[in-house]
């Protein structure tokens, strides 16, 4: 990971030198020498992860280099801070000769020189260890890493190959259970080694429409290696839309029984490890029997399935993919840009050679295919990968781990840091994309190139890991935007090992740089670690952290903390008092207090966080006000106050935050004492905006054009939940979005007729439209376009619109580019190619 640490540091150094702060300028010569030494080493560092596995001395040398880089980065951050303070409080030349400043200059100048000397010595040592074979080529390094070859999803991540017989066999068993009408729960086992596709087969069956129709209730439980019986039952209840906070184990089982009584249900217990399955005996005893109910158990251990009641005749053992299916799966991923076909004759033979080494394991084929998707389509590059794969297999006869290690080695440096962040999360944890992307931006893992926004660049990094099959998609929106992800347990095994070796995150040491906040964390060990840069809530869905006051107060003492995410946490005392000294975290760039309690107001010292870029306060229902000094946080790029029910408005002057790219939950003030909607005109860098409008006086006549010139705005969401008065509709009719809008969401729209601006002339670039809840019954005549001007919309979602009348043929005529339509709870729609549009509905996908 040394290449990743160096890459991140050089990115920050180049940006800092460009800013020319006072103390950075004073140390410019030393920093530029340091920059040169590190750039010289980057050629070697590209292969450092491979070399250190073969040479323990190189491993130790790189560990020393890692610590030196971290220290240099801290000095750089201190120089930036000192420059800022001097700019704010300077009193002529007196500041420059004050004792504290002189001490700062002397100590840091001396230490930078020492670090440069130590790094130069490390370079010499590496050359000696490699017998002089290492050639440093400074001209080949420009300090800039290329962004991902593919910056969005380029293939269907739900795609499966060669599993038709597997799924049919299991479905036949499920339907047979209903026909036989047995009074017991049918147990089916899917058994096989890791990476063989057991979970994929179970998911394929679980998600099929005929299975959804056949069973009244479906429950999916991911059983980790470390679990409790209570956690299993709470997970089952969450599948049944019941949070069950505070219930004991007996009450939980009774609730499950009540939900399932008289129903035909399917339960999937995915990835069961331990042979002690007494927990399942107790749970299954409390479940209602009969009606053809079934449980599917996926496990690597056949004895586990038998102990959970699976008979030999109902055990399915997936086979390895044959050569044809293996090549087909590889092509669909590696050649996704050419619709899953190898169009490069010189790559076919070497491609098949790579696939043969995957031994028919779907996980390996997907990982290697994702890696090759991101490589140039040149024979010599593919030959190099094939040779490295052969070498990895020679050292590690486990083809799964060899392929995953190769995938990691081939990651660009910036993606290695992003990848290692997943080491903090517990097994089977569903992780929100927003949290990890914000973390990466906060720590500077995301390289910024060609004026791209940091949020765009962060999304690119996420797509880079998704396309390489190193993380798996869990939830998506109707238009394919990924919301949550998870990591396969074998990939997680690798990422934890690497993170431990590189002191990225270690659960039992005090020298790591990142730590997760969970209920079972070692609080003494946490507070004893002075090197922390990132502290992130890693609690699973539906669970909360309970943070003691003594621990909360310590959070403000981590001097070099860049990322602090305490979301989904309950504190013993008001957060404003517990984090009273949070202003001392001068280097903090990302702060999340999302879904915390009790949060009524923010700490007064928040104004001192001048480096803050991301502030997430979403889902804080008791938050009543934001401090006026929030508008002084000039570096803020993301502000999320969505679902803060008690927050009436944002502070006046918010328009001064000219770097904002994302603003969610914006409720305009009804008077001049808060932020009016007109201030949006100054936020010219906004890309994503979430508006919450409830009263007509939130928009004055001279403010209806507030969004019209936001030329970077791509995604707009307008919610009128709990709106009052009919005048709001007329104001919304005049509130024109910018023409270049890409995605629009209307929620709880109060009018019967769609707004006049919802037409293909006013929004010529709109690709995705979602309308949900509200009173909408008809669309404006302009909606249909005229003079051959039609919508370019590709994705449409209509939900819970009980009065909306639309005919499918007219819609198709107006939206000729439609590729996907998602409809539910819209009973008045006519001739739509979706069953049951007035109830649960479904999805139409263009063939």
NORLINWO-V978309 format. One record per residue. N is the residue number from 0. RES is the residue in one small letter. PHI is phi in whole degrees, -180 to 180 (* if undefined). OMEGA is omega in whole degrees, -180 to 180 (NA if undefined). Layout:
N:RES:PHI:OMEGA
N:RES:PHI:OMEGA
This chain:
0:x:*:-178
1:x:-57:179
2:x:-63:179
3:x:-68:-179
4:x:-65:179
5:x:-64:-180
6:x:-61:179
7:x:-63:-179
8:x:-64:180
9:x:-63:176
10:x:-59:-180
11:x:-67:-179
12:x:-65:180
13:x:-61:180
14:x:-67:-178
15:x:-69:178
16:x:-62:179
17:x:-68:-180
18:x:-74:176
19:x:57:172
20:x:-67:-173
21:x:-54:-174
22:x:-82:172
23:x:-66:179
24:x:-65:180
25:x:-63:-180
26:x:-102:-174
27:x:-55:-177
28:x:-59:180
29:x:-66:-179
30:x:-65:179
31:x:-69:174
32:x:-63:179
33:x:-62:178
34:x:-58:-179
35:x:-63:180
36:x:-59:-177
37:x:-73:177
38:x:-65:176
39:x:-63:-177
40:x:-83:-174
41:x:-62:177
42:x:-59:178
43:x:-69:-173
44:x:-65:177
45:x:-58:-179
46:x:-107:-174
47:x:-63:-178
48:x:-64:177
49:x:-73:-175
50:x:-64:-175
51:x:-70:177
52:x:-72:-178
53:x:-99:-174
54:x:-135:-176
55:x:-65:179
56:x:-66:177
57:x:-62:178
58:x:-58:-179
59:x:-68:179
60:x:-62:-180
61:x:-67:177
62:x:-64:177
63:x:-65:179
64:x:-60:180
65:x:-57:-179
66:x:-66:178
67:x:-64:-180
68:x:-66:178
69:x:-58:-180
70:x:-66:179
71:x:-63:179
72:x:-66:177
73:x:-66:177
74:x:-63:178
75:x:-60:179
76:x:-65:178
77:x:-65:178
78:x:-63:177
79:x:-61:-179
80:x:-65:-180
81:x:-65:178
82:x:-63:180
83:x:-65:-179
84:x:-62:180
85:x:-65:179
86:x:-66:-179
87:x:-81:-171
88:x:-118:-175
89:x:-62:176
90:x:-127:-179
91:x:66:-177
92:x:-83:-176
93:x:-62:-179
94:x:-62:-175
95:x:-67:-177
96:x:-113:177
97:x:-70:-178
98:x:-52:-180
99:x:-61:-179
100:x:-69:178
101:x:-61:178
102:x:-63:180
103:x:-59:-178
104:x:-63:-177
105:x:-66:-175
106:x:-64:-176
107:x:-73:177
108:x:-61:179
109:x:-63:-176
110:x:-69:178
111:x:-62:178
112:x:-61:179
113:x:-65:180
114:x:-64:178
115:x:-60:179
116:x:-64:-179
117:x:-67:179
118:x:-69:177
119:x:-61:178
120:x:-67:178
121:x:-60:179
122:x:-60:178
123:x:-63:-180
124:x:-63:-179
125:x:-65:178
126:x:-61:179
127:x:-67:-179
128:x:-63:-178
129:x:-95:175
130:x:66:178
131:x:75:-178
132:x:-76:-177
133:x:-81:179
134:x:-110:178
135:x:-85:-177
136:x:-127:-177
137:x:-60:-179
138:x:-71:-180
139:x:-84:-177
140:x:-113:177
141:x:-116:178
142:x:77:-177
143:x:-122:177
144:x:-88:178
145:x:-66:175
146:x:-75:-176
147:x:-57:178
148:x:-62:177
149:x:-120:-176
150:x:-101:175
151:x:-151:179
152:x:-65:-179
153:x:-122:174
154:x:-153:-177
155:x:-78:-175
156:x:-76:176
157:x:-90:-176
158:x:-64:175
159:x:-129:-179
160:x:-135:172
161:x:74:-178
162:x:-110:-177
163:x:-59:-179
164:x:-67:180
165:x:-62:-177
166:x:-67:180
167:x:-63:-179
168:x:-61:-178
169:x:-71:178
170:x:-63:178
171:x:-60:178
172:x:-63:-179
173:x:-65:-179
174:x:-69:179
175:x:-63:-180
176:x:-62:180
177:x:-71:-179
178:x:-67:-177
179:x:-76:176
180:x:62:180
181:x:-68:-177
182:x:-89:178
183:x:-104:176
184:x:-82:178
185:x:-72:178
186:x:-106:179
187:x:-120:180
188:x:-111:171
189:x:-115:-167
190:x:-122:177
191:x:172:-177
192:x:-69:179
193:x:-64:178
194:x:88:-175
195:x:-86:177
196:x:104:-179
197:x:-62:-179
198:x:-65:179
199:x:-60:179
200:x:-64:-180
201:x:-63:179
202:x:-65:180
203:x:-59:179
204:x:-66:-175
205:x:-57:-172
206:x:-93:-177
207:x:-72:-176
208:x:-60:-178
209:x:-68:175
210:x:-74:176
211:x:-60:179
212:x:-71:-174
213:x:-74:-177
214:x:-106:177
215:x:-75:-179
216:x:-137:175
217:x:-127:-176
218:x:-132:177
219:x:-117:179
220:x:-126:174
221:x:-89:-176
222:x:-98:-179
223:x:-79:179
224:x:-70:177
225:x:-119:-178
226:x:-146:173
227:x:-121:178
228:x:-59:180
229:x:-65:179
230:x:-63:178
231:x:-61:-177
232:x:-69:177
233:x:-66:177
234:x:-65:177
235:x:-61:-179
236:x:-69:177
237:x:-63:174
238:x:-63:180
239:x:-98:177
240:x:65:178
241:x:-130:-179
242:x:-73:175
243:x:51:178
244:x:-73:173
245:x:95:-179
246:x:-75:176
247:x:-86:-173
248:x:-60:-179
249:x:-63:180
250:x:-67:180
251:x:-61:-178
252:x:-66:177
253:x:-63:179
254:x:-63:179
255:x:-59:179
256:x:-60:-179
257:x:-64:180
258:x:-65:-173
259:x:-97:-176
260:x:-60:180
261:x:78:-178
262:x:-107:168
263:x:-94:-173
264:x:-130:175
265:x:-124:177
266:x:-116:172
267:x:-111:172
268:x:-103:-170
269:x:-93:172
270:x:64:177
271:x:-83:-175
272:x:-105:-169
273:x:-70:-180
274:x:-80:175
275:x:-82:-175
276:x:-113:178
277:x:-59:179
278:x:-58:-180
279:x:-70:177
280:x:-59:-179
281:x:-70:-180
282:x:-68:-177
283:x:-64:177
284:x:-63:-178
285:x:-89:-179
286:x:-92:176
287:x:-65:-176
288:x:-107:176
289:x:85:178
290:x:68:180
291:x:79:179
292:x:-73:-173
293:x:-141:171
294:x:-130:175
295:x:-109:-179
296:x:-117:173
297:x:-105:-176
298:x:-160:174
299:x:-87:-172
300:x:-114:-178
301:x:-63:179
302:x:-63:177
303:x:-61:-178
304:x:-63:-179
305:x:-67:180
306:x:-66:178
307:x:-92:171
308:x:96:-180
309:x:-85:177
310:x:-86:-177
311:x:-55:-177
312:x:-72:-179
313:x:-119:172
314:x:-100:176
315:x:-108:-180
316:x:-114:-180
317:x:-59:179
318:x:-99:173
319:x:-65:176
320:x:-68:177
321:x:-74:-175
322:x:-61:-178
323:x:-66:180
324:x:-67:179
325:x:-62:180
326:x:-66:179
327:x:-63:180
328:x:-63:179
329:x:-61:-179
330:x:-62:-177
331:x:-61:-180
332:x:-98:-175
333:x:-64:-179
334:x:-115:-179
335:x:-59:-178
336:x:-67:178
337:x:-114:176
338:x:58:174
339:x:76:180
340:x:-120:176
341:x:-77:-178
342:x:-103:180
343:x:-116:-176
344:x:-54:-177
345:x:-74:-180
346:x:-97:-173
347:x:-65:-177
348:x:-65:-180
349:x:-69:176
350:x:-63:179
351:x:-67:176
352:x:-64:178
353:x:-64:-178
354:x:-64:179
355:x:-58:-180
356:x:-71:-179
357:x:-80:173
358:x:57:175
359:x:76:179
360:x:-88:-177
361:x:-56:-179
362:x:-61:-180
363:x:-68:-179
364:x:-62:-179
365:x:-67:-180
366:x:-64:-179
367:x:-70:177
368:x:-63:177
369:x:-64:177
370:x:-65:-178
371:x:-72:175
372:x:-56:-176
373:x:-93:177
374:x:-103:177
375:x:-66:-177
376:x:-85:179
377:x:-119:-177
378:x:-58:-174
379:x:-64:178
380:x:-70:179
381:x:-68:177
382:x:-64:179
383:x:-61:180
384:x:-64:180
385:x:-60:179
386:x:-67:178
387:x:-64:178
388:x:-62:178
389:x:-60:-180
390:x:-65:179
391:x:-63:-180
392:x:-67:178
393:x:-66:-179
394:x:-93:-177
395:x:-140:-176
396:x:-77:175
397:x:-87:-174
398:x:-65:180
399:x:-66:-177
400:x:-68:178
401:x:-64:-179
402:x:-70:180
403:x:-69:177
404:x:-63:178
405:x:-62:179
406:x:-61:179
407:x:-67:-179
408:x:-58:-175
409:x:-87:178
410:x:-68:169
411:x:-61:-176
412:x:-52:-176
413:x:-65:179
414:x:-76:177
415:x:-65:178
416:x:-63:179
417:x:-62:-179
418:x:-62:-177
419:x:-68:179
420:x:-62:-179
421:x:-73:179
422:x:-66:-178
423:x:-77:-171
424:x:-85:180
425:x:-70:-179
426:x:-59:178
427:x:62:179
428:x:-77:173
429:x:-88:-169
430:x:-112:179
431:x:-79:178
432:x:-60:-177
433:x:-58:-178
434:x:-64:-177
435:x:-70:179
436:x:-65:177
437:x:-63:178
438:x:-61:-178
439:x:-61:179
440:x:-64:-178
441:x:-61:-178
442:x:-91:179
443:x:79:178
444:x:-70:-173
445:x:-90:179
446:x:-76:180
447:x:-106:-176
448:x:-133:171
449:x:54:175
450:x:74:179
451:x:-66:177
452:x:-70:-179
453:x:-66:180
454:x:-69:175
455:x:-63:-179
456:x:-64:177
457:x:-64:176
458:x:-62:178
459:x:-61:179
460:x:-63:179
461:x:-62:178
462:x:-62:179
463:x:-61:179
464:x:-76:178
465:x:-64:-177
466:x:-66:176
467:x:-87:178
468:x:61:178
469:x:-89:169
470:x:-130:-173
471:x:-114:178
472:x:-74:175
473:x:-111:-179
474:x:-120:176
475:x:-133:173
476:x:-81:-178
477:x:-59:-177
478:x:-98:175
479:x:94:177
480:x:-67:-177
481:x:-77:178
482:x:-105:-177
483:x:-136:-179
484:x:-147:173
485:x:-150:-177
486:x:-125:176
487:x:-60:-174
488:x:-62:179
489:x:-77:174
490:x:-67:179
491:x:-63:178
492:x:-59:179
493:x:-69:-175
494:x:-65:178
495:x:-67:179
496:x:-63:-179
497:x:-66:-179
498:x:-62:178
499:x:-70:-179
500:x:-61:-175
501:x:-103:177
502:x:55:175
503:x:-73:175
504:x:-151:-179
505:x:-133:-173
506:x:-77:-173
507:x:-129:178
508:x:-134:-178
509:x:-113:179
510:x:-116:180
511:x:-84:-176
512:x:-99:-175
513:x:-140:-180
514:x:-147:178
515:x:-97:177
516:x:-99:177
517:x:-138:-180
518:x:-70:-178
519:x:-105:179
520:x:-73:177
521:x:-83:-174
522:x:-67:178
523:x:-64:-180
524:x:-67:179
525:x:-61:-176
526:x:-73:179
527:x:-91:-176
528:x:-100:-177
529:x:-80:-173
530:x:-96:-175
531:x:-60:174
532:x:-114:-179
533:x:-138:179
534:x:-130:-167
535:x:-130:175
536:x:-69:-178
537:x:-122:-180
538:x:-70:-179
539:x:-70:179
540:x:-57:178
541:x:83:179
542:x:-112:179
543:x:-131:173
544:x:-87:172
545:x:-116:-172
546:x:-104:179
547:x:-68:-178
548:x:-61:-179
549:x:-63:178
550:x:-71:-179
551:x:-60:-179
552:x:-68:180
553:x:-73:-176
554:x:-61:-178
555:x:-84:-176
556:x:-103:179
557:x:-83:-167
558:x:-57:-174
559:x:-105:179
560:x:-65:176
561:x:-101:-174
562:x:-127:176
563:x:-133:-180
564:x:-124:179
565:x:-112:-179
566:x:-62:180
567:x:55:-177
568:x:-128:174
569:x:-113:-180
570:x:-109:-179
571:x:-75:-178
572:x:-129:177
573:x:-53:-175
574:x:-64:-178
575:x:-61:178
576:x:-86:-179
577:x:-67:180
578:x:-106:-177
579:x:-57:-176
580:x:-99:-177
581:x:-61:178
582:x:-62:178
583:x:-77:178
584:x:-85:-171
585:x:-63:-176
586:x:-95:-176
587:x:-65:179
588:x:-116:-179
589:x:-134:178
590:x:-128:176
591:x:-121:172
592:x:-115:-176
593:x:-60:175
594:x:56:177
595:x:-108:-178
596:x:-149:-3
597:x:-92:176
598:x:-119:-180
599:x:-105:176
600:x:-146:-178
601:x:-87:178
602:x:-60:-178
603:x:-63:-176
604:x:-77:180
605:x:-56:-177
606:x:-62:-180
607:x:-81:-179
608:x:-84:-173
609:x:-71:177
610:x:-95:-175
611:x:-64:179
612:x:-111:-176
613:x:-132:177
614:x:-128:-178
615:x:-111:179
616:x:-119:-175
617:x:-63:175
618:x:60:174
619:x:-101:-170
620:x:-67:-178
621:x:-97:-180
622:x:-69:-172
623:x:-101:-174
624:x:-153:174
625:x:-113:-178
626:x:-68:-179
627:x:-64:-178
628:x:-70:174
629:x:-57:-176
630:x:-73:177
631:x:-89:-179
632:x:-81:-168
633:x:-67:-179
634:x:-89:-175
635:x:-62:179
636:x:-110:-178
637:x:-131:174
638:x:-130:-177
639:x:-120:175
640:x:-122:180
641:x:-69:179
642:x:58:173
643:x:-106:-169
644:x:-61:-178
645:x:-91:-178
646:x:-87:-175
647:x:-81:-180
648:x:-163:177
649:x:-101:-175
650:x:-67:177
651:x:-62:-179
652:x:98:-179
653:x:-59:179
654:x:-62:177
655:x:-74:-179
656:x:-81:-171
657:x:-70:179
658:x:-92:-178
659:x:-60:176
660:x:-109:-178
661:x:-133:176
662:x:-134:-177
663:x:-119:179
664:x:79:-177
665:x:-73:176
666:x:-110:-179
667:x:-62:178
668:x:-71:178
669:x:-91:179
670:x:-139:-178
671:x:-79:-178
672:x:-83:178
673:x:-129:-178
674:x:-79:177
675:x:-80:-179
676:x:-66:180
677:x:-62:-180
678:x:-68:178
679:x:-60:-178
680:x:-57:-176
681:x:-85:-177
682:x:-91:-170
683:x:-74:180
684:x:-98:-179
685:x:-59:174
686:x:-109:-178
687:x:-130:-179
688:x:-135:174
689:x:-114:-178
690:x:-104:173
691:x:-124:-176
692:x:-117:-178
693:x:-130:-177
694:x:-134:-179
695:x:-65:-177
696:x:-76:173
697:x:-76:179
698:x:-132:176
699:x:-82:-178
700:x:-58:-179
701:x:-83:-179
702:x:-116:-174
703:x:-67:178
704:x:-99:-174
705:x:-60:-177
706:x:-102:-169
707:x:-58:-176
708:x:-107:176
709:x:-82:-168
710:x:-72:178
711:x:-93:-176
712:x:-69:-178
713:x:-112:-171
714:x:-127:-179
715:x:-126:175
716:x:-123:178
717:x:-120:178
718:x:-116:177
719:x:-117:179
720:x:-59:178
721:x:63:-179
722:x:-79:-176
723:x:-133:173
724:x:85:-179
725:x:-80:-178
726:x:-66:-178
727:x:-61:-178
728:x:-60:-180
729:x:-66:176
730:x:-68:179
731:x:-61:-179
732:x:-64:-178
733:x:-103:-174
734:x:-83:-173
735:x:-71:171
736:x:-76:175
737:x:-69:-174
738:x:-65:-173
739:x:-86:-178
740:x:-55:-176
741:x:-103:-177
742:x:-140:-177
743:x:-134:176
744:x:-130:175
745:x:-115:-179
746:x:-124:178
747:x:57:179
748:x:-65:-171
749:x:-81:-175
750:x:-84:175
751:x:-80:-179
752:x:-109:-179
753:x:-65:-179
754:x:-62:-176
755:x:-61:-177
756:x:-80:179
757:x:-83:-179
758:x:-152:-174
759:x:-71:178
760:x:-84:179
761:x:-73:-178
762:x:-128:-173
763:x:-71:-176
764:x:-106:-176
765:x:-63:-180
766:x:-108:-176
767:x:-135:-179
768:x:-133:177
769:x:-127:176
770:x:-128:-177
771:x:-140:179
772:x:58:179
773:x:104:-171
774:x:-105:-174
775:x:-56:-180
776:x:-119:-179
777:x:-140:178
778:x:-107:178
779:x:-59:-179
780:x:-57:179
781:x:-65:-180
782:x:-55:-174
783:x:-83:-180
784:x:73:176
785:x:-163:-177
786:x:55:178
787:x:66:174
788:x:-90:-177
789:x:-125:179
790:x:-65:170
791:x:-103:-177
792:x:-63:178
793:x:-106:-179
794:x:-130:-179
795:x:-134:176
796:x:-128:176
797:x:-126:-174
798:x:-143:174
799:x:54:177
800:x:-118:-170
801:x:-69:-177
802:x:-107:-173
803:x:-70:178
804:x:-111:177
805:x:-141:176
806:x:-109:-176
807:x:-59:-179
808:x:-60:179
809:x:-67:180
810:x:-64:179
811:x:-62:-180
812:x:-67:-178
813:x:-82:-178
814:x:-123:-174
815:x:-75:180
816:x:-96:-177
817:x:-56:177
818:x:-119:-178
819:x:-147:178
820:x:-133:-180
821:x:-117:-175
822:x:-133:173
823:x:-157:176
824:x:57:177
825:x:-130:-170
826:x:-69:-175
827:x:-94:177
828:x:-71:-172
829:x:-114:173
830:x:57:175
831:x:-72:-177
832:x:-80:-178
833:x:-134:179
834:x:-72:169
835:x:61:-177
836:x:-64:180
837:x:-83:180
838:x:-124:-177
839:x:-72:176
840:x:63:-178
841:x:175:-174
842:x:-128:170
843:x:-106:178
844:x:-123:-179
845:x:-61:-178
846:x:-76:NA
